[in-house]
Amino acid sequence: MKKYTLFLMTGLAALVLSACADDSDVEEAAGGDEDGASGSSGELVMAMQDDVVSIDPHGSNDTASAQVRMNIYETLVNQNMDMELEPGLAEEWAPVENDVWNFKLREGTTFHSGEAFTAEDVKATLDRVTDTAVASEAAFLFDMIEEVEIVDDYEVTIHTEFSFAPLPSHLAHNTGGIISKALIDEDYQYALDEAGVDLTADEYYELREDAGGEYEEVQEEISEHLGSVIGSEADGTNHGMLEERHPGQETVLTIFEDFQGGERSFDTVTFRVIPESGARLAELETGGVHIVRDVDSANADRVMEGDDTELLEQESSRTDYLGFNTEKAPFDDIKVRQAIAHAIDKDMIVEGVHDNMGITATHPLAPDVWGYDDSLSGDEYDPEKAKELLAESDHPDGFSTELWVRDDQMNVDTALYIQESLAELDIDVAVQQFEWGTFLDRTAQGDHEMFAMGWTTVTGDADNGLYALYHSDNIGATGNRSFYANEELDSALDAGRTESDEDARAGAYSMAQEIIMEEAPTVPLVHPNFAIGVDASQIEGVEIDPIGLVRIDDVRFK
């Protein structure tokens, strides 16, 4: 079949990206009638490589969770396929001052529970994601918010700590999905009760406003219990209502009849977890699933050449990179990091591992992200320069180390190529594979030496692409798994966040990129294309956006 390539129009996207799935009951999962006509019932099935980490919008910042949650929760602001901002739960918005934004909300919207959507839900959601007791991995996207002021039932004013131009883009991030205040109250009350704290949720909110010593004490006591309710239940306003959740196997959503955003041509959507790429494609080819996420380049031809399958490919704002734990020797030595940066032929990774489904990365940002500075030169492949730099380091004779990757073939192939390249420097690299959740946990704790990973700049702005990965405030699970701290870089990233002048912001991010490229806490490798497989004999109207999320709003069964 044809290969369709969608092109990135504006600045883009984020996100950092398991378990075994039961392959039985394929016909039941995909939907079918007595004659075996799969899909006629409107039961849509999508195969995913990774399981949802958390249904809670504030519980994780990973792609698999975003793929499911985007169908449950709506955000104040939407991004369309060209990554342009459009109304969501907010019908209009505008800056009142540099640090004050006004949002007028959509009326007549209800949550899945039947609760009416109002400004109270917006305030409760944004107060929760920035509550340090929740310890959300997504807090960095919203921590500039100082206060959410309720003007009336359908209007809020958001006050930020400093001028923050990309606020609407951040509010379009899936972790900004608006949760009903009723469910948030229930979650806090459960945590307070479990911790034995004699307070109501409303009394806790009052303590939080005061931010005194008693609040800090209560915060510490309830932290481990927060998210228990919202992590197992869901109450959003989007087209998908949480029906079933079987961790490691599947998540099932049913269509919300009171959804305001238009009719859907399916009754349910099931997200099945099938970690192995060959098994996912086999299900697509036999009609067991309608959509396959995460089609790698090794299997792209198989999808393109299938009788009933089509490949949809999209350029991205993602950067796959090699990272170093800069707190551990020998990677605390800048010369070692620079030597490795010059020892890797990135063009070979694009050609040999990605089959040219992507472009060579020279910067920590993808070219279409706002703030990318094309005047800066990245590290070129230069084996002789690499040897010179290593000879100048504290480890001139090489060393042994480990490179950690998730258990995905493309990541493993990249790691094996790096292993072979670094052998030329007498660096002995042992490649270690981990299940995705374990990989995230252990790299967040700093157990690693080298690691291979990727980050998608979801908002299309350099703040999202750099602040999480390189600011010292975000060391660990938030994104800075290089454990890298540099005061000059922190200052540049802070300036980029707080400047209201666009030219000044661009200058700050240019300086930040220059520092990162010189200090090499990471080595950018490739900006890969996203690709999905579709059973074209059964459905049409599926799209994949520049941040790698599959959009099913317009899916129709044939």
WOZIWO-V618179 format. One record per residue. N is the residue number from 0. PSI is psi as a letter, one per 30 degrees, with the letter a starting at -180 (999 if undefined). Layout:
N|PSI + N|PSI
This chain:
0|l + 1|l + 2|k + 3|k + 4|k + 5|k + 6|k + 7|k + 8|e + 9|a + 10|l + 11|a + 12|l + 13|k + 14|k + 15|k + 16|999 + 17|a + 18|l + 19|k + 20|k + 21|k + 22|g + 23|l + 24|h + 25|e + 26|e + 27|e + 28|e + 29|f + 30|k + 31|l + 32|a + 33|f + 34|g + 35|g + 36|j + 37|k + 38|f + 39|f + 40|f + 41|g + 42|j + 43|k + 44|k + 45|k + 46|k + 47|k + 48|e + 49|l + 50|l + 51|k + 52|e + 53|k + 54|f + 55|k + 56|f + 57|g + 58|f + 59|l + 60|h + 61|l + 62|e + 63|e + 64|e + 65|e + 66|e + 67|e + 68|e + 69|f + 70|f + 71|e + 72|k + 73|l + 74|l + 75|e + 76|k + 77|l + 78|k + 79|a + 80|f + 81|g + 82|g + 83|k + 84|k + 85|l + 86|k + 87|c + 88|f + 89|k + 90|f + 91|l + 92|l + 93|k + 94|k + 95|e + 96|l + 97|e + 98|g + 99|k + 100|k + 101|k + 102|k + 103|k + 104|l + 105|k + 106|l + 107|g + 108|k + 109|l + 110|l + 111|e + 112|f + 113|f + 114|k + 115|k + 116|k + 117|a + 118|f + 119|e + 120|e + 121|e + 122|e + 123|e + 124|e + 125|e + 126|e + 127|e + 128|f + 129|f + 130|j + 131|f + 132|e + 133|e + 134|h + 135|k + 136|f + 137|g + 138|e + 139|f + 140|f + 141|g + 142|f + 143|f + 144|k + 145|e + 146|k + 147|j + 148|k + 149|j + 150|e + 151|a + 152|f + 153|h + 154|k + 155|l + 156|k + 157|k + 158|k + 159|l + 160|f + 161|l + 162|k + 163|j + 164|e + 165|g + 166|e + 167|e + 168|e + 169|e + 170|f + 171|f + 172|k + 173|f + 174|f + 175|g + 176|k + 177|k + 178|k + 179|k + 180|e + 181|e + 182|e + 183|e + 184|e + 185|e + 186|e + 187|e + 188|e + 189|e + 190|e + 191|e + 192|e + 193|e + 194|f + 195|g + 196|k + 197|i + 198|l + 199|l + 200|e + 201|e + 202|e + 203|e + 204|e + 205|e + 206|e + 207|e + 208|e + 209|e + 210|h + 211|a + 212|e + 213|e + 214|e + 215|e + 216|e + 217|e + 218|e + 219|e + 220|e + 221|f + 222|e + 223|f + 224|f + 225|k + 226|f + 227|e + 228|e + 229|f + 230|f + 231|f + 232|l + 233|k + 234|i + 235|a + 236|g + 237|a + 238|f + 239|k + 240|k + 241|j + 242|e + 243|k + 244|j + 245|j + 246|k + 247|f + 248|d + 249|l + 250|k + 251|k + 252|k + 253|l + 254|k + 255|j + 256|f + 257|g + 258|k + 259|f + 260|g + 261|l + 262|l + 263|k + 264|g + 265|l + 266|e + 267|l + 268|k + 269|k + 270|j + 271|k + 272|j + 273|j + 274|e + 275|k + 276|e + 277|e + 278|e + 279|e + 280|e + 281|e + 282|e + 283|e + 284|f + 285|g + 286|g + 287|f + 288|l + 289|f + 290|k + 291|j + 292|l + 293|h + 294|j + 295|l + 296|f + 297|f + 298|g + 299|e + 300|e + 301|e + 302|e + 303|e + 304|f + 305|k + 306|e + 307|g + 308|k + 309|k + 310|k + 311|k + 312|k + 313|k + 314|l + 315|l + 316|g + 317|k + 318|j + 319|k + 320|l + 321|k + 322|l + 323|k + 324|j + 325|f + 326|f + 327|k + 328|k + 329|g + 330|g + 331|f + 332|j + 333|e + 334|e + 335|e + 336|e + 337|e + 338|e + 339|e + 340|e + 341|f + 342|f + 343|k + 344|j + 345|e + 346|e + 347|e + 348|e + 349|e + 350|e + 351|e + 352|e + 353|f + 354|h + 355|g + 356|i + 357|a + 358|l + 359|k + 360|k + 361|f + 362|l + 363|f + 364|k + 365|l + 366|f + 367|g + 368|k + 369|k + 370|f + 371|k + 372|j + 373|f + 374|f + 375|k + 376|k + 377|l + 378|k + 379|l + 380|j + 381|i + 382|e + 383|e + 384|e + 385|e + 386|e + 387|e + 388|e + 389|e + 390|f + 391|f + 392|a + 393|g + 394|h + 395|f + 396|g + 397|a + 398|l + 399|k + 400|l + 401|k + 402|j + 403|k + 404|l + 405|l + 406|i + 407|k + 408|e + 409|e + 410|e + 411|e + 412|e + 413|e + 414|e + 415|e + 416|e + 417|e + 418|e + 419|e + 420|e + 421|f + 422|f + 423|f + 424|g + 425|h + 426|j + 427|j + 428|k + 429|k + 430|k + 431|k + 432|k + 433|k + 434|k + 435|e + 436|e + 437|e + 438|e + 439|e + 440|e + 441|e + 442|f + 443|e + 444|f + 445|g + 446|f + 447|l + 448|d + 449|l + 450|l + 451|k + 452|a + 453|l + 454|k + 455|k + 456|j + 457|e + 458|f + 459|g + 460|k + 461|f + 462|e + 463|e + 464|f + 465|e + 466|e + 467|e + 468|f + 469|f + 470|k + 471|f + 472|f + 473|g + 474|k + 475|b + 476|f + 477|e + 478|e + 479|i + 480|g + 481|f + 482|h + 483|k + 484|k + 485|j + 486|e + 487|e + 488|e + 489|e + 490|e + 491|e + 492|e + 493|e + 494|e + 495|e + 496|e + 497|f + 498|k + 499|f + 500|k + 501|e + 502|e + 503|e + 504|e + 505|e + 506|e + 507|e + 508|f + 509|e + 510|e + 511|e + 512|e + 513|e + 514|e + 515|e + 516|f + 517|e + 518|f + 519|h + 520|f + 521|l + 522|j + 523|k + 524|e + 525|k + 526|j + 527|l + 528|k + 529|k + 530|k + 531|l + 532|k + 533|k + 534|j + 535|f + 536|f + 537|e + 538|l + 539|l + 540|g + 541|k + 542|l + 543|k + 544|l + 545|f + 546|g + 547|g + 548|k + 549|k + 550|k + 551|g + 552|e + 553|g + 554|k + 555|k + 556|k + 557|999
